[in-house]
Structure formats: C-alpha cells, structure tokens
Amino acid sequence: MTRLSEPAGTVVPVSSENQVNPEDIVWMNSAEASKRLGITVRTLYRFIDDGNLPAYRFGRVIRLKQAEVDTFIESCRIEPGTLDSAPPRAEELAD
C-alpha cells in the first residue's frame, strides 16, 4: 500500500492497527443506497452534498458504505413525543 505523501513507487508498510480488512466493507451504489433509505437518488445526492451522509468517489463512480448508511438511518430516528413540531399531513389540511 502506498501513501500519498511518499514518492510514486515507494511502498510504505501499514501497521495492522490502521489496516482495514476490505472484506469487512460492504459497498453500495447510489441506487442500492437510495432504495435502502426509501428515497430518490436525487434526495440521496442532496444528503451527500449537504454532508449528512458520507460517500466516496472512485473515478466517476460514487459508492457508500452500508455501515454508514445504517448509521445514518439510526441518526434519523424520531424520538417519541417530538412530532408536535412536525408539519401537518396532507389529509389533515383537507379537513
């Protein structure tokens, strides 16, 4: 593995404490992540652009870590008793 601060072609050993096992990472593409979240790809990109959801660009491809998507889902959990400030639903407005 090479580090960006080293000259090209120089291989620098990485200690085992900093090493990530690639098998531990489950990558999702944008379509998979948006489907898991139940949102459109456009909304997913907005969350990424706003800094709410981490994503990674490999060339022209954007990937998300499944674990980070799951963490994002948990961070959006609504606490009981906090919906008083929520906007009214469409059927409530029709009454």
C-alpha positions as CSV (number, residue, x, y, z in Angstrom):
1,M,0.0,0.0,0.0
2,T,1.3,3.5,-0.8
3,R,0.8,6.7,0.9
4,L,0.1,9.9,-1.0
5,S,2.9,11.8,0.8
6,E,5.6,9.3,-0.4
7,P,7.2,9.5,-3.9
8,A,5.4,7.4,-6.5
9,G,6.5,3.8,-6.5
10,T,7.6,3.9,-2.8
11,V,5.8,1.2,-0.8
12,V,5.3,2.0,2.9
13,P,4.2,-0.8,5.2
14,V,1.0,0.0,7.0
15,S,0.6,-1.2,10.6
16,S,-2.0,-3.8,11.4
17,E,-3.9,-1.4,13.7
18,N,-4.5,1.1,10.8
19,Q,-5.3,-1.6,8.2
20,V,-8.9,-2.1,7.2
21,N,-9.9,-5.6,6.0
22,P,-11.6,-5.0,2.6
23,E,-13.9,-7.9,3.3
24,D,-15.4,-6.0,6.2
25,I,-16.6,-3.2,3.9
26,V,-19.9,-3.7,2.1
27,W,-20.2,-1.1,-0.7
28,M,-23.5,0.1,-2.1
29,N,-24.1,2.1,-5.3
30,S,-26.4,5.1,-5.4
31,A,-29.4,3.1,-6.5
32,E,-29.0,0.5,-3.7
33,A,-28.5,3.1,-1.0
34,S,-31.5,5.2,-2.1
35,K,-33.6,2.1,-2.2
36,R,-32.5,1.1,1.3
37,L,-33.3,4.6,2.5
38,G,-36.6,4.7,0.6
39,I,-35.7,7.9,-1.1
40,T,-34.9,9.0,-4.7
41,V,-31.4,9.1,-5.9
42,R,-31.7,12.9,-6.2
43,T,-32.5,13.2,-2.5
44,L,-29.6,10.8,-1.7
45,Y,-27.2,13.1,-3.6
46,R,-28.6,16.1,-1.7
47,F,-27.9,14.3,1.6
48,I,-24.3,13.6,0.4
49,D,-23.8,17.2,-0.9
50,D,-25.1,18.6,2.4
51,G,-22.6,16.5,4.4
52,N,-25.3,14.4,6.1
53,L,-24.3,11.1,4.5
54,P,-20.7,10.2,3.7
55,A,-19.9,8.9,0.2
56,Y,-16.8,8.0,-1.8
57,R,-15.9,8.8,-5.4
58,F,-13.8,6.3,-7.3
59,G,-13.3,7.9,-10.7
60,R,-16.8,8.6,-11.9
61,V,-18.5,6.1,-9.6
62,I,-20.0,7.0,-6.2
63,R,-20.1,4.4,-3.5
64,L,-21.5,4.4,0.0
65,K,-20.5,2.1,2.9
66,Q,-23.5,0.0,4.1
67,A,-22.5,0.5,7.7
68,E,-22.5,4.3,7.3
69,V,-25.9,4.2,5.6
70,D,-27.2,2.2,8.5
71,T,-25.7,4.7,10.9
72,F,-27.4,7.5,9.0
73,I,-30.8,5.7,9.3
74,E,-30.4,5.4,13.0
75,S,-29.4,9.0,13.3
76,C,-32.7,10.0,11.7
77,R,-34.8,8.2,14.3
78,I,-37.6,10.3,15.7
79,E,-37.8,10.4,19.4
80,P,-41.2,9.8,20.9
81,G,-43.1,13.0,21.8
82,T,-41.2,15.2,19.3
83,L,-43.8,15.2,16.5
84,D,-45.7,18.2,17.8
85,S,-43.5,20.5,15.7
86,A,-43.9,18.3,12.5
87,P,-45.8,19.9,9.6
88,P,-49.4,18.8,9.2
89,R,-50.0,15.9,6.8
90,A,-52.0,16.4,3.6
91,E,-55.1,14.7,4.8
92,E,-55.1,17.0,7.9
93,L,-55.0,20.1,5.7
94,A,-58.0,18.8,3.7
95,D,-60.3,18.8,6.8
